[in-house]
Amino acid sequence: MSGELIGLLNGEKTKINVFFTVTEPLNSFCHKINNEANKCVSGFWNFGNNSVYFPHISLFMGFVDSEEQLLNVFKTVSDFSKTIAPFKIDPMALYFKSVSEKSSKYLFLDFLQNDYMYEIKNTLDELLQKDVFPIGWDIKSERTHISLGCFKHLNTKINNLVESYRQFPSCEINQIGISFMGKHGVLIGTIKTYNLEKSKTL
């Protein structure tokens, strides 16, 4: 088994995430929000140089249990990266979301370009679903977002912090990656990245 697949245990299903890399200045902004939020209330992750957590935009998730499956994902994502050009995203909303009243609260930042992101997620789903085991929920229909934190309990201080932000830096999306995935949205090491290569001009 090749070096980048060493974390894949034979016979066990491993969750993978296909994602867009978040570039500057939005990457630093996400770190800032995460740091400020964790000063208000203890969260499940911290962005930083020594952390496996980092800002990303999830596009597709699934389970693999063999090197063959993962290599098929690599090829599909590599081919897909050559079909789209780098593009700009404009963050528009920072908010909390949870699946139920008692579940953990995720801090999300989503974008004006949700329709275009939906097209990308739908295409990747059609291309990759044959190569992986399904995760059991429909990621492609959700609003595309960056997860900035995950909190068991909220308080007035963190709610006021989130409500105080009304302007967000734009970001050029120019790279797509593949990572193993853990709990609460953790990407446990990027194992492959590909630059978006389609020419912007016809």
Secondary structure, 3 states (H helix, E strand, C coil): CCHHHCCCCCCCCEEEEEEEECCCCHHHHHHHHHHHHHHHCCCCCCCCCCCCCCCEEEEEEEEECCHHHHHHHHHHHHHHHCCCCCEEECEEEEEEECCCCCCCEEEEEEECCHHHHHHHHHHHHHHHHHHCECCCCCHHHCCCEEEEEEECCCCHHHHHHHHHCCCCCCEEECEEEEEEECHHHCEEEEEEEEECCCCCCC
